[in-house]
Amino acid sequence: MTNPLSAADPRVRAGIGSGLRIGVLALQGDFREHLRAVEASGATGIGVRRPAELDGLDGLIIPGGESTAIDKLARAFELADPLRKHIAEGLPVYGSCAGMILLAHDIADPATDLAGNPQQTFGGLDITVRRNAFGRQRESFETDLDFRGLDFSATENGVAPVHAVFIRGPWVERVGPGVEVLAQVEPADPAHASHAADLQGTARIVAVRSGQLLATSFHPEVTGEKRVHELFIRMIRGEA
């Protein structure tokens, strides 16, 4: 897959993340890919497994993986409450896939433990998400998305779409006041659909932003798509 920003692009050479310390929650999931994306931007990537490692961060990424496992491990490592505190105090956070679920205020279909207790989230985003909304692993798909907020990557041909990979991805069923919709998967002709899910004629929200919080249903870290991470860095710097 081609990356819309080549290695020769001045925005890549400039190291937009230089001088920043960006943590990646490293309890479970594809945190290594996010760490590589952070370091490719010129920032210092910090794997976060303990509460003390949250101190002094300029931003945090919650990776894709199993939202239930990340929830349980965050509580076991005594990270859940410190994470909620840092988010409430304005720490910029980007969540991809499972990370979107963990940033949501509400889950439409929460998993439950053996005692019947629903999974917990860190909150911050006034949204309701549905887990595995596009289907299971075998129904993973790729599609191109119009993504708002990427004007910094415009060329004479405009802003290139984001090539998005969905792997058991959630979608957003409700957005509260102050939540901006950045991208949606549109219903497609079933004969030419790029995805297996039945959208029932309804566009599904797959990227949102509210203040210093950003979330996507898909995984830019696995395709070499750098612009979502760059948007997050620009949010940290107050440039977006």
N, C-alpha and C positions, 0 to 999 in steps of 0.2 A: 504494500500500500504506500502511496506517495504522501509525504508530509507537505502540507501547503506552504510551510516555511522551510526553505532549504538551508543547509549549513552555511551557505554563502550570504544569506540574508543578513543585513546589518543589525536587525533586531535580535537575531540569534547571537551574532558576534559580540554585541554590546553587553551580554550577560545581565539581563534585566533584573535577575534576582541577586546580583552581587551585594554583599553586605547583610543580607537577610538570613535569619535562622528560622527555618520552617520545619516543624515537626511532622512526622507521619506516625499515626497510631499503629504500633507494630505488634499487636496481640495475635492477629490472625488475618488471612487474606493476602492480597497482592501488594503489600506495603513496599516490597523491594522495588517494584516497577515505579511506584510514586516517588520513592527516594531517588531513583535514577533520573526521573523527570525533573525533580527539584534541583538536583545537582547539575543537570545539563543547563539549567537556567542561570547558573553561577551562584545560586544560594547554597548555604550549608544545610544539609539534610540531617535531621535528628530522629532516630528511631525512638519512639516514646512507649515505655512500658511501666514507668513508675511516676507517681505524682510529681516528684521533684523535677522530672524532665520536662514538665510543662512550663516551668519558670523561665522567663527570659525569651520565650518564643515570640516571633513576629506573626506567625500564622501556624495553622495545624491542618493536616489532611486526614480524613477518616476514609480508609480505602474500601474497595469492594471485598467481598468475602461472604461469610455467614453472619447476618446481623444478630442472630440469636447467640452464636458463639462469642462474638465481640462483646455483646451485652454482658454475658455471664463472666467472661474473663475480665472485663473492666471492673465489675463489682468485686471479683476475687482479688484483683491486684489493687483494690481501693482507689481506682482511677475514676469511677463513675461520678462521684460527687464533685471532686476537683474539676473534672471536665465541664460539668454543668455550671459550676461557678465561673470558670474562665470564659465560657460561651456567654453567660449572662452579663459578664463584665466587658464584653465587646471584642474578645479574641477573634480575629478573622479565621473562619473555618470553611474548608471545602470538603464535601462528602460526595463520593462517587458510589453508585449502586447501593450496597449495604450502608455506606456512609450517608446516603440520602435518607434511608429509613431511620438511622440513628439520630439524625438531626430533626426529624419530624416531630411535631407535637402529638400527632395521632397516627395510629396504624389501623387501617380498616379491617385487617385480618391478622391480628397478632398471634404469634405462636404462643403456646402455653407450656409450662413445665409440668412435672409429674403431679404437683399439687394443684394444678389448674391456674396458677398465677400467670398473667400475660407478660410477655417480654417487655422490657423497659427501654426507653430511649434517653438520649441526652437532651433532646429538645432544642429550641432556638428558632426553628422555622415553623411559622403558623400554617402548616399544611397537613393534609391527610394523605397518606400513601397506601398503596396496595402492594404487598410483597408478591414476587414472582408473577407479576401481572401479565407479562407477555408470554408466559409458558415456562416449561422446565428447560433443563440443559439442552436437550435435543432440539428445542425450538428457538435456540439462539439465532440471531440474525444481524445483518448489517444494513445500514441505510444512510443516506445523506440528509443532513438537517440544515435548515436555515436557522442560524443561531444569532440572537441579538447580542449587541455589546462587543462585537469583534471588529469594530470600525478601524482599530489600530492596525489591522492586518490587510486593509483594503489595498488593492492594486488598481491599475487603470481599467481592469475588468470587473471591479467591485470586490465584494467580500466572498471568498470561496466558501461553499458549504462545509460543514463539519461532517467527516465520515465517522459514524458512530457504530460501535459494536455493543449489542445488548446480550448479556448472558444472565438469564434468570432475573432480568431487571424489573424494578418496581415502576409504577407510574403514579402521578399525583392526581388524586381525585377531587381535592379541594384546596384552594389557596385563600388565605386570609388577606385582610387589608395590608397593604405595604409589601406584599410579595409580588415580584415581577416575574412573569413567564418569559423565559428566554428561548425555549425551543419546544416543539411538539412533533410527534409522529402523526402524520395525516393518514386518514383512511385511504387505502389503495384499491385499485381494481383487483379483485381476487385472482384474476388470470395473470396479473403481472405484479402481485404483491411481493415486497421484499421481506415480509415478516409473516409468521404463521398465525399470529393472534387475530381473533375476530374483534375488530374495533367497533363493530356495530354502527358505522357511520359517524363515529365521534373521534375527533382529534384527541390524542393523549399527551398530557404535559410530561416532559422528560428532562427539563432543566429549569431551575428557578434561582432567584436571588432575592435576598432581603437584607439590606444594610451590608454588613460585613460577612454574611453567610451565603455560600454558593453551593448548589447541589445539582448533580446530574444522575440520570438513571443508567447511563452508559459509562464505558471505560476508555477515556482518551489515553490513558497510560499504556494501553496495549497496542495502540495503532501508530504511535509516533506523532499523534496530533498534539502539538505543543501549545496551541492557542488558548485552550481552556485553563491550563496551568498559568499561562501568561496573564490571562484575565484575572486570575486569583492574585497573582503577584501585583498587578496594577491596583487591585482593590486594597491590598495591604499597604501599598505606597500612597493610597489616596488619589490615584490617577484614573480611577474608573468607578 
